Amino acid sequence: MSLARWNRLPVLGALIAATAALLTGVPPADAHRADWRTTTSFGMTASGGEAALGTISSPKARCVNKRKVVLFEVRPGRDRRVGIDRRSGRPRGNGDGYWVIPTDLRPTKSYYARVLAKDVGPAGHRHRCRAYRTSTIPWAS
């Protein structure tokens, strides 16, 4: 067999597999992937103690509950992790997705929050709630 024929074998194999999937009704592996967007409001308050807070939102309810939110202080080099909020069930507060991180905020420093990605799919599937980073806002006490 010539080298040109060997180079065509992987392409031929992929075509056969795709045709078999279409004929048998078995969806391709990529059909088991889904990504949903996530956003959050973000603010800081000194009423009742300094804290960063916000509300997570997403078109998928599974992407709202039990999300990990991390607060960072902007500084030269690597930003400093200031605090974490992880709700362990239905969030409390102003409604679904409410998070709060009590902390000592520093005057003249800037902060942002990051909502970490979350896998919500069954085994063998990739159903993921995307991570989200807020804009950076300064703290002025």
N, C-alpha and C positions, 0 to 999 in steps of 0.2 A: 504494500500500500504506500502511495506517495505521501510526502509530508503535507501537501495541500489537502488531501483527504482527511488526515488526522486532525488538522486544524478546524475542519467543519464539524467534527463529532460533537463538541460541546454545544454548538449552536443547534444541531439536529436534536440532541437530547433535551434541550430547553423547549424547543418547539413541540416535541412529543409530550412532554410533561404538561405544557400549557393546554394542548389539545385534549389530553386526557382529563384535565381538571374541568374544562368546559363541557365535555361530553358526560361526565359523571355528576356534575353539579356541585363538586367539592370546590369551595372558594379558595383562591390562592392565599398564601400565608399573610400577605399584606392586608387582607380583609379583616384580620384580627388585630388591627392597630387603629387606635383612635386617640386623638389629642384634643383636649378642651381648654379653652382659654380661662384664665383666672385674673382678676384684678382686685385691688383693695384701695379703699380710701386710706388716708394717712394724715394724722395730725398729732400735736403735742399739747398737753395741758398742765397747768400747775394747780388746778382747783382740786383740793383734797389730796395734794401730793403730786409730784411730777410724774408724768407717764406719757408714753407713746400709745396711740390707739388707732383703730380703724375697723372697717367692715369689709370682709371678703365677699366677692360676688363672682358668679359663674353661671353659664347657661345650664350646667349640670349640677343638681343638688349634691351629689356625692363629692363634688369638688369644693364645697363650702365647709362642711363639718370636718372636724379632726385635722385641721391644717396647722402646720408648724410655721410660725412667723418669727423671724429673727431681726432684731434692731441693730444697726451698725452706726458707729460714729465715724465720720470722714476724717482722715488724718493722712499725712504724708506716708507713703509706703502702703503697707497693708492696713485696711480699715479695721477698727476695733469692734468686736462683737460686744454689745452692751447688755442684751437680754433676749430671752426667748419666751414665747407664749405658745403653748400647745393645748388646745381644747380636747378634753377626753370624752366627748359626747356632744350633745346638743349645746352649742354655745349659749352662754347667758348674756345678759346685757340688753342692748338695743335691738335684738333680733338675731336671726341666723348669721353666722360668720363674724360676730363681734369679737375682737381681740383687744387685749390691753397688756402693756409691758410696763409695770412700775419701775422707775429707775431714777437716779440722780442725773439729770441732764445738765450739761455744762454750758454756761453762757458763752456766746459767740461761736459755739461749735455747730456743725451741721450734721444731720442724721438722715438715714433712709431705712426703709424696711424691706425685707425680702420674704416673700411667701414661697416656701420650698415646694418642689414638684411632689406629686402624690400618685402612686399607682393604685387604681381602683378596679382593675380587671381581674377576671378569674385566672387561674394558672394557665400558662401557655398563651395568654393574650396580652397585648400591650394596650391597655386603656389608661391614659395618663392625663392628669390635671397638670397643666403647665405651670412652671415657676413664674414668678412675677417680681419685679423690682420697682419700687416707687421712685418718684423723683426725690431729689435731695432738698431738704428744707432746713433753714437755720433756726436755732433756738435762741430766742431773746426773752429772758426771764422778766 
